[in-house]
Amino acid sequence: MLILKHHGLPLHEVAEGGWFELPNGATCSPAYAGWADENGHSLEEAPAPAPYIATLAEQRAAASLPKLDFCLALMRLAILPAEECKAAARGEWPATFAGFVAGMTAQDATEAEIRWAAATQIFYTNPLLQALAQFKAGGDPVQAAALLDAIFGIAE
């Protein structure tokens, strides 16, 4: 897309390669960047649109990490001890989370551990992960979200 300008002031957009009309009604073709006339009209490349910046909610909804990177983030952020991070990367249930499953039925606890063991990709929005973050944050939803944001590299 091109911009028709008059003495440097933008007038309107013009499709490259086609016909375009000047304010006095004269038509010209072809439209190309660098075109100019003796009356101060010119065609210039239109600036690129500003990049889209996802909202915090959109970033969180789309966030995921391979299990390996997730476990490394847990270690780097000192959320889990290094030995537990190694175990978690192998699919084992970290000892730190024993208190989390203690409040579940035996079937739900087993299902959570199986899901963890089988996971290859960890999603921010996963209900189990959300519950674990709440557990780790002592039930504080703001602190839980900040914890997950740090793990997934999401900045406000």
Beta strands, then each sheet from edge to edge (+ up, - down):
strand 1: 2-6
strand 2: 9-14
strand 3: 20-21
strand 4: 27-28
strand 5: 41-45
strand 6: 64-66
strand 7: 121-123
sheet 1: 2+ 1- 5+
sheet 2: 3+ 4-
sheet 3: 6+ 7-
end
